[in-house]
Amino acid sequence: MKFHVNRDVFSEAVSFVVKLLPQRNPQPILAGVLIEAGEEGLTLAAFDYEASARTTIEATVDEPGTILVHGRLLSDIASRLPNAPIQIAVDDDGGILLTCGSARFTLASMPVQEYPAIPEVTGESGLVPADEFATAIAQVAFAASRDDVTPVLTGVQLEVTGTQLSLVATDRYRVALREIPWDGGAAASDEPTSALVPARTLQEVGKTFAHGGDISIAFSGSGDREIIAFSSGNKTVTSLLIKGNFPPVRRLFPAQTEHHSVVNTAELAEAVRRVALVLDRSAPLRFTFGPDGVSMDASGTEQARATESVDATLVGDEVTLGLNPQYLLESLGAVRSEFTRITFTSSDNANKLSPVLVTPQTSVDKGGEGSFKYLLQPNLLLR
């Protein structure tokens, strides 16, 4: 095999396919990047049985062929090569020779025949706007659990219903929901479709495809090998779906939202960051939402204490509750609006604290679009 390729194009392609590979893989063969040189140019792919990435780029192919080379090493080398075309060839001993300007590298080849087949997606697909999908992922994925003890909570539930795609994530203490348009094309079905995608993989998809036009999302496979594919331009990412039943968290969102407070998003976020400095990591921050604004009170170790107030508009009775400051800050970063509405929900259980609902607000007296919702469970406050 022998080919010539633009340095920047090649470096970007290698970087893309290795992003989803785990830092430490129990099977050395899965650390490789598969490079196929043929009539259509150069195809690079990586796969670890759970996620795969594939891209095709232009190249001058002198001799077609397929090689497997250590992905992260190749990515590191490609990103530091001089500004000159890259030539890669296989020598008589099976080694891989990489030349770029005066730089020369000899890399070990890995056995291509031992590499697993890259998943092919043949199921029904639909289109979503790339920028909106990337924003939706950023607004939701952080609420997924990072604890592998309950795998279903480490994913983001994608649900297609008619012309709408919903993204939902929860870690038991909070729920994030975002809805965006879905174009199912001529084959659109009214039957709902759902897929539970690992949050880490979805976050990489959002970063990679954020600036494209549209993203094609396809559902494929069956049984234990159900997969989802995201494609845009010359790039495709697939992910094995998480098996299990995602909890029915949608029913937790309240129908009535009259009792609420509206506050400037940036002002509240800055105040929370300051006041929370004296708190122990797991301690809640005391909030009092009153007619004159919202006040925060934090008591930490070694008699450290902090208080601060910001202006807010309250509809309903005064409320005092404890909230995890980091969870609240993440929701304030996700609303992406000048103002935030914090709604105090009611519960049929008098012995259980009711969650607060965080939604965007375009102005003090005008609600924002209802496509993003964040539900946060309050913490018990010590008297």
Secondary structure, 3 states (H helix, E strand, C coil): CEEEECHHHHHHHHHHHHCCCCCCCCCHHHHEEEEEEECCEEEEEEECCCEEEEEEECCEEEECEEEEEEHHHHHHHHHCCCCCCEEEEECCCCCEEEEECCEEEEECCCCHHHCCCCCCCCCCEEEEEHHHHHHHHHHHHHHCCCCCCCHHHHEEEEEEECCEEEEEEECCCEEEEEEEECECHHHCCCCCEEEEEEHHHHHHHHHHHCCCCEEEEEEECCHHHCEEEEEECCEEEEEECCCCCCCCHHHHCCCCCCCEEEEEHHHHHHHHHHHHHHCCCCCCEEEEEECCEEEEEEECCCCCEEEEEECEEEECCCEEEEECHHHHHHHHHHHCCCEEEEEECCCCCCCCCCCEEEEEEEECCEECCCCEEEEECCECCCC
